């Protein structure tokens, strides 16, 4: 990766994709239940070579959107375009890193990472091993190549999974709350890892989270999602300087952006409260007090 | 990682010494000792209802005699063979059936109702029909043994396939795997733990069934041997039979456990 980004710059530019989601709608119909509209008129752009973060309250259709982009699910209506071409089904162009680790437990880390290329067979297989090893080296896992996933810590597993995705040279990397369930320290380290990786590869990334701080620390742009049915409520440009480290979170600029995003998010959060209580438009005190940074 | 290596590095003698000095071992031995002591006291006529039971010492003597009889070892061989036939046949037919049901909706719709219709019938209820249907006694006992393990393995495999996390297959789809590749490289290995569970439960049932079937329909085997001892009012022989059956079941379970551990090297790491 280190020299890869410099040497093959042009090739890299070609590999970076741009995602466009146009008026996507998705309704889940379970027999015997009222139909659930997960996404409605949802449009957004994941710009080429940018790190776009989608943030929204839990259960607002974020994962549904991720599944549609990755091709595991089809939209009811609307389109998902990758570099202007409509995505039909899943491919190695858009690879998803899941909420829970999806490494195959019966394969060693190296076997996991080389699984994709091994399907092609022949000479690609040999190349894949050396490529996988250099990827593992960049995330500090070269010594763990022959270990099974269960022998690695949560943070290591996520890094291995990122390697498994990168070896396929995806045009877009989708990360659906990838750091959920990690402890606070590991999480912070993983965020820095991801930023380093982003800096080195310049890959187009679409990161989904429910944590504002994570969103702001990583993002070039933050998209705030509404409650169900999910749609994009606000777009906030995060023009904090890169490379970023945790100091950035204490800057004045950061606080301003954060309050902007929080206002937008808490409006959505409050909707649930009022919905539950059956009172119209009353934002609970707890929300307002935490609102001010 | 280094710690794990150290724990595995300890020598056999150290392990044995640790075992003998552990509190758990002392407590366990105490219970076993008390059991034999009570047995001895009871069969000496000092406890009610136990006067007909031979003393442990008598049992050991008779056991020693049995060990020198060819017939005793033939009984072992016969029972083991029946278990092996029934068990292996159940795996060969049951694993693919379970995988097929879990993998293909249409196949499940086709086979599952019939499967569920036959499943509640206990293996021993098959004895009469199986004696009528199969040409030899040997095949009918092996068939009943097969029935014992078959339904368990199918259910376990089916459950295993259906509970594979979606992400595991989805990830493979993203990497361009064909349905065939997904089946062989993801679904099958992901189901191995369930197959292993099915085998462990299955081998236990197989021994249960084979003993009962031998008592009813057989003229050889450990079950028959125990039954004949009963008919001859040879009580020590009954106990020897029971112990032998227990040992046989244990040995089989250990063998199945070794096979499943060999199948799942990734589970053996801690």
Interface residues (C-beta under 8 A of the other chain):
Chain A: X70 X71 X72 X90 X91 X92 X94 X95 X96 X98 X100 X102 X104 X105 X106 X107 X115 X116 X119 X120 X147 X148 X149 X150 X151 X164 X168
Chain B: X1 X165 X166 X167 X168 X170 X171 X172 X173 X174 X175 X176 X177 X178 X181 X185 X186 X189 X190 X192 X264 X265 X266 X269 X270
